[in-house]
Amino acid sequence: MEIVEFEPVMRILDEIINDRTVPKNIRAAAEESKANLNNNGDTWELRISTAIHILDEITNDPNMPLYARTKIWSVVSALEQKRRELS
């Protein structure tokens, strides 16, 4: 199985998770995405797709600060790029 590098993505997710100005539900979604990417039981494609789905669902949250939405979009973009590289 190919090893996929997620360090930049994980760093951004950690920033969101540790930012107490971001609403709890958004931090929880970032944590869930990060845990999903670390799930060794699934294929890379499934991990990435699930993480994208989780993050995509919260991007329309009206309580999300604009800077957090921008970070999430950058994570989703990076994950979509990784998914394309694996195809």
C-alpha positions as CSV (number, residue, x, y, z in Angstrom):
1,M,0.0,0.0,0.0
2,E,1.3,3.4,-0.9
3,I,2.1,5.8,1.9
4,V,0.4,9.2,1.5
5,E,1.8,12.3,3.2
6,F,-0.7,14.4,5.0
7,E,1.4,16.6,7.3
8,P,0.3,20.0,5.9
9,V,-3.3,18.9,6.1
10,M,-2.9,17.6,9.6
11,R,-1.2,20.8,10.7
12,I,-4.1,22.9,9.4
13,L,-6.7,20.6,11.0
14,D,-4.8,20.9,14.3
15,E,-4.9,24.6,14.0
16,I,-8.7,24.4,13.7
17,I,-9.1,21.9,16.5
18,N,-7.0,24.0,18.9
19,D,-8.6,27.3,18.0
20,R,-11.2,28.0,20.8
21,T,-12.8,30.8,18.7
22,V,-14.0,28.2,16.3
23,P,-17.4,26.7,17.2
24,K,-17.3,23.3,18.9
25,N,-19.2,21.4,16.1
26,I,-16.6,22.6,13.5
27,R,-13.7,21.6,15.8
28,A,-15.4,18.2,16.2
29,A,-15.7,17.8,12.4
30,A,-12.0,18.6,12.0
31,E,-11.1,16.1,14.7
32,E,-13.3,13.5,13.0
33,S,-11.6,14.1,9.7
34,K,-8.2,13.9,11.2
35,A,-9.1,10.6,12.9
36,N,-10.5,9.3,9.7
37,L,-7.3,10.0,7.8
38,N,-5.4,8.1,10.5
39,N,-7.7,5.1,10.3
40,N,-5.3,2.3,9.1
41,G,-8.2,-0.1,8.4
42,D,-9.5,1.7,5.3
43,T,-7.9,2.4,1.9
44,W,-6.4,5.8,1.2
45,E,-9.2,6.6,-1.2
46,L,-11.9,5.9,1.3
47,R,-10.1,7.8,4.1
48,I,-9.7,10.9,1.9
49,S,-13.2,10.7,0.5
50,T,-14.7,10.4,4.0
51,A,-12.6,13.3,5.3
52,I,-13.6,15.5,2.4
53,H,-17.3,14.6,2.9
54,I,-17.1,15.5,6.6
55,L,-15.4,18.8,6.0
56,D,-17.6,19.7,3.0
57,E,-20.8,19.2,5.2
58,I,-19.7,21.9,7.7
59,T,-18.5,24.5,5.2
60,N,-22.0,26.0,5.0
61,D,-22.3,26.5,8.7
62,P,-23.3,30.1,9.2
63,N,-21.4,30.3,12.6
64,M,-18.1,29.4,11.1
65,P,-15.5,32.2,11.1
66,L,-14.4,33.2,7.6
67,Y,-10.7,32.4,8.3
68,A,-11.7,28.8,9.5
69,R,-13.8,28.3,6.3
70,T,-10.8,29.3,4.3
71,K,-8.6,26.8,6.1
72,I,-11.1,24.1,5.6
73,W,-11.4,24.9,1.9
74,S,-7.6,24.6,1.6
75,V,-7.7,21.2,3.4
76,V,-10.4,20.0,1.1
77,S,-8.5,21.2,-1.9
78,A,-5.3,19.4,-0.8
79,L,-7.2,16.2,-0.1
80,E,-8.9,16.3,-3.5
81,Q,-5.4,16.7,-5.0
82,K,-4.1,13.7,-3.1
83,R,-7.2,11.7,-4.2
84,R,-6.5,12.6,-7.9
85,E,-2.8,11.5,-7.4
86,L,-3.9,8.1,-6.1
87,S,-6.3,7.5,-9.1
